[in-house]
Amino acid sequence: MSRDVFAERMKAIIGCGTHQEYQELFDKVDATQDGFINWDKLNSFLLAVLCEKDEQAKATEVPQWSALEFLPVKHKETIQKVIFLKSSSRYLTISKDGFLGFWGENLKLQEILPITSDATKLKHLWVTSLVSLENVNKIAVAFTSKEICFYDLLSKEECPCQYKLHGLKAAPICMDYWYDPLDASESILAFGDVSGKVQVISFTAALLSLFERPASACEDEDSTMAIHWSQLLAGHHKCCHTVGHQAHHGEWVRQVAYNASLDAIISSTTSDTNSVVLAWREKSKKHLKMTSFNIAQGIHAFDYHPRLNLIATAGIDNKVCLWNPYVVSKPVGVLWGHSASVIAVQFFAERKQLFSFSKDKVLRLWDIQHQLSIQRVACSFPKSQDFRCLFHFDEAHGRLFISFNNQLAVLAMKNEARRRVKSHERAVTCVLYYSTQKQVISSDTGSTVSFWMIDTGQKIKQFTGCHGNAEISTMALDADETRLLTGSADGAVKIWDFNGYCHHTLNAGQDGVVEISQILVLKRTILVTGWDRAITVFRPQNFSHVSIQPEEWKGGVQHRDDILCAAFLSPQTLATGSYDGEIILWNNSTENAHHVLHPDYQRLIKPKLDTEAHKLFSVGKSSPIRPTADQSTLGASFSEMDTEGKNAVRKLYFLEARKNTAAAEGANLVSCGGSGYVRFWDTFKKQLVAEFLAHCGVGSIIMSIDKLNRYLVTGDSDGWLKIWNIEGYGLHSGKNKITEPPALMRTLRPHEDQISCLEMCELGGRPLIISSSADCSISVTHVCSSPIWIFGQEKHWQIENCIPVPKEDTNLRENEIHEKSLEKFPLHPKEESCLDPAEDSLLDQKNSEDSVYDVSSLEDINFDVKYKGRNFHKKRTHKPYHSEVMQKASSAFRSLSIGVLKELPEVHQPAFLLDHEKYFREEPEDWSQVPALPPLSETLKAVFDEKKLFPKEILDRERRAKQLCQEISSEVKIKRNKK
């Protein structure tokens, strides 16, 4: 089938796609460029693509682990090795004192046996390593007595010693065994010792006998046969031969391994010279060719992946490096994230992932393709500082063994069979959009934080145990999106980087259990609110230690109930909402409150509370404040407390895109919460502009708003979402509040339980809604109409292919919305000025020209209501121009006059162009008439004072820097004098 025929038929059969797309598919299938393809080529191509996608999905799949379990071991000394015997489906553990433990596949201890050597007594025995000889049902054990003993596992007795290899030049401390699966007679035993030597024994008839038994030896099969190392070197045993090297120059060989695909022996030390040595076997099999890697500070361990052809090294310098065996100059990849020395690495071969374990007991799982840490596990490991760790991953059973001295712990992978798609194991509490990397960050009640790709739904990485066992209640990102802040029910806020390292812990609860409801990261402060009536403030410029204590909030306690949420509008407006329905407006610069908003009343707040009122607030009672005449008409007295939370404010959002509009009039703050109501407020006029019932009979609700303030999303306790169009809603403040709801665009139910958090974001011009729920799931969908995708589902999605990019002229759209709003809410001349008639006439006399004045006072909290309202909206209208009356507009440019221009008079050339000599004639200058300047001492009014010129903060910082320099210089001088 040719290229054009294939494209036409595919388009006709499938019914979608373009002719060009099918031609591109043809080019991919026709790899040999023959100009035609058949059914076999197409099937082969599709199978290859599907296999590649399956491998990519496995590479980013994060395993779920059961709780860490410590096995009831009976070892009294350090566990040296854990292996799995495939022939008998048993686990073997061996300790330093020579006790061998047999475990069933169910991890039940079956028996424990002592093994000894004839040359040494049990109390002097020290086992260094253990390997399994699967093809001959034996195990090899290395001792500090410079011998290796081979034990038979099929004997009727308790593991008799069949061979004993003695006379070694140094004590072997690590071993590895390999056999050919196609010819089990050929096998290799490699071991390294404390003198830096690596020795290899190649067996050619392992199924018959490992070593040749001499004719004079006893015929008893159970007797131990002793072989001296010099006999092997001399070639007395025809069924095996030896080869070795001393490339490590006296350094202890920490690990050794033979790899058949490379036909090389890999060994490592903790030295920075010849840290990893590859000894390639030549054709004669009796000589080795050396290549080595020099790694700074050396390594603790390594592992090799034959399919990826990569060597992973566990660096003492906290790095995990990936090496190509044929390139020794530099690594092909460096995995950053550990904050302590890495002591073990092992590949997860099936998924092409890598485990790494560091000395601070942090386990990480890495995606090799993207070189990202996709999981961080910090379990409750033993807290001992000095320990010997053993790391072994049994991929067949999905078990990870980690030993700490004589303790053995196991992490078991969970089976991924679930009926309902879950994003987390526990209820999800918060979601954030990480716009820099186009990722979604989620947290749950199990103190786990996960990272997801929003365009595909793949999980990138996961941090567990972030706050121990405490629930993570909220999260936030800093302005640069370089740090993640998590708040939990234990009253702590932690600041993390995206490698899972905690830089600071903010003690918001002051060592008390306080559930944190919101973290607000501002330019110079971090505000924390929760089940407390006060705002907790931290100042990042004072973060000099890991544990940070809160500082004083100058405004004191103004709320009479727990603060549930907060919002900020630049440059300095802060709003906080509480359980009793009050919204308090603050000046964030002075940290003083100046007004209270409530659906039933409003009140002013003095900058500093009286001591008596403060005492009353401290016991949960309200102080009797007399409302003004204007306030009394708004509703019930503020002293009536909302004990049932019907007016509780759960979320606050400032409409920042309406900043110009709101400065004149209209709603610029949205709140929601108790009883399912959404309210729009005008914080300039201190007025409730609109309210509507979004969800009926479901109690409290939450919400989110996009950055352009076009869409409002609300969610309830039953898992329902509603999407509203609020572009033209509440643009004008009138005497009567608006009760009609905005246009409802969509209703959907992405969850089965209560919606815990909502987040709106934009991806490539597509407005998206991210929601989390107590049903352990996180969903994403488009605002208008699209499928609902669940993070963690088996099939990944492609948002770019599923949702088209909306094409819309935003400028034209804004003009249409503004014109419609003017038609709906026409402005009358009486509403254009908030001044009294007398004051207005005085201003008219002073300002005779056409102008617009918009004067607002920042220090208005001590003024009465009339003067305050007057200062916020001091407007003057234009005079009539050519019999046309201009309506008041909501932005500065719309208030300009656009009448017909007058005809310009005829323009003549200026006089200086007509007569050059008159204006540009050079005349001698008389310097005698120039007055002399007075001396500086007479004109200087005051002596230069550095303290008054610069702020106190800069002077204090310079003083501390000078003091620090003096201390350092004095210390250096003292050290020099001592020398």
ABEGO torsion letter per residue (X at the ends): XBAAAAAAAAAAAAGBEBAAAAAAAAAAABAAGAGBBBAAAAAAAAAAAAAAAAAAAAAABBBBBBBBBBBBBABABBBABBBBBAAAGBBBBBBAAGBBBBBBAAGBBABBBBBBBAABBAAABBBABBBBBAAAGBBBBBBAAGBBBBBBAABABBGBBABBBBGBABBBABBBBBBBAABAABBBBBBBBAAGBBBBBBBABAAABABBBBAABBABAABBBBBBAAAAAAGABAABBBBBBAAAGGBBBABBBBBAAAGBBBBBBABABGABBBBBBBAAGABBBBBBBBBBGEBABBBBBAAAGBBBBBBAAGBBBBBBAABAABBABBBBGBABBBABBBBBAAAGBBBBBBAAGBBBBBBAAAGBBABBBBBBBBABABBBBBBBBBAAAGBBBBBBEABBBBBBBBBABBABBBABABBBABBBBBAAAGBBBBBBAAGBBBBBBAAAGBBABBBBGAAEABBBABBBBBAAGABBBBBBAAGBBBBBBAAGBBABBBBAAGGBBBBBABBBBBAABBBBBBBBABBBBBBAAABABABBBBBBBAAEBABABBBABBBBBOAABBBBBBAAGBBBBBBAAAGBBABBBBAABBBBBBABBBAAAAAAAAAGBBBBBBBBAAAAAAEBBAABBBAAGAABBABBBBBAAAAAAAAABEBABBBBEBGGBBBBBBAAAGBBABBBBABBGAEBBBBBBBAAGABBBBBBAAGBBBBBBAAABGABBBABBBABBBBBABBBBABABBBABBBBBBBGGBBBBBBBBAAGBBBBBBABBBBBBBBGBABBBBAAAABBBBBBBAAAAAAAAAAAAAAABBBBAAAABABBAAAAAAAAAABABBBBBBBBBABAAABBAAAAAAAABBBBBBBBBGGBBBBBBABAAAABBABBBBBBBBBBBBAAAABAAAAABBBBBBAAABBBBBBAAAABABBBBAAAABBAAAAAAAAAAAAAAAAAAAAAAAAAAAX
